[in-house]
Amino acid sequence: MSQEQPQEPAPKQEEEQKLPPLSPQDFRAYNQKAEQMEYFHAHFRHSWNILWDATTANKRPSNMTLKQFINVGLQFAQHLEVHHSIEENHVFPYLARRMPEFQAKGRGKRAAELLRQHRQIHDGLEGFEKYLEKCVSGEEELRLDVLREKMEGWREVLWTHLDQEVKTLGAENMRRYWSKEEITMIPM
C-alpha cells in the first residue's frame, strides 16, 4: 500500500502592489489622457446614437434631411478611421514602450486587445461606409433596416472599445507606468 506524499502548497502569486490613494490634484494629472480620449469618444457615441436610434425607430430624425443623415454616418466613419490611424501610428506605439495593453506582439490573439478591437471595428465599418457611399451616389436607396444590419455586427466591440480604451488611460492604470511629468509628454 502506497502512501501519498502530502502536496506542498502552490507558491502564492504576488498580489498586485497596492498604491496609495491619489490626491485630487494627482488624479487629474494622471487622468488627463483618459479625459482627452473621452472627449473624442463622446463624439463617436453621439453620432452612433443618432444613426442607431433612427434604425431602431425606423425613422430618420425629423430635423435632418436624408443627405444630412447620411453625412452623419459618413463623417462618423471618416473621423473614426482618422482617430484610429492616429492612435495606431503615434499614440499606441508611444504607450507600448511601457504598457502591455498597447503592445502589438503579432496578429490574432497575440496582438493587444485594443488593437484587435480596432481591426474588428474596421471590418464592420468598411461595409457600413460602402453602403452609405452607395446611397449618396444613388446606386442604392437608404433603408434603415439595411443600415442597422451594417451596424449590428460591430456595435458591441465598438462600445466595449470606447469604454475600455478610456479606462486603460485612466489615472489608476497610468500611474503604474508613467510619472506625472511624463504624462504630459504622451502624444495625443
C-alpha positions, 0 to 999 in steps of 0.5 A: 500500500502506497502512501501519498506524499502530502502536496506542498502548497502552490507558491502564492502569486504576488498580489498586485502592489497596492498604491496609495490613494491619489490626491485630487490634484494627482488624479487629474494629472494622471487622468488627463489622457483618459479625459482627452480620449473621452472627449473624442469618444463622446463624439463617436457615441453621439453620432452612433446614437443618432444613426442607431436610434433612427434604425431602431425607430425606423425613422430618420430624425425629423430635423435632418434631411436624408443627405444630412443623415447620411453625412452623419454616418459618413463623417462618423466613419471618416473621423473614426478611421482618422482617430484610429490611424492616429492612435495606431501610428503615434499614440499606441506605439508611444504607450507600448514602450511601457504598457502591455495593453498597447503592445502589438506582439503579432496578429490574432490573439497575440496582438493587444486587445485594443488593437484587435478591437480596432481591426474588428471595428474596421471590418464592420465599418468598411461595409457600413461606409460602402453602403452609405457611399452607395446611397449618396451616389444613388446606386442604392436607396437608404433603408434603415433596416439595411443600415442597422444590419451594417451596424449590428455586427460591430456595435458591441466591440465598438462600445466595449472599445470606447469604454475600455480604451478610456479606462486603460488611460485612466489615472489608476492604470497610468500611474503604474507606468508613467510619472506625472511629468511624463504624462504630459509628454504622451502624444495625443 
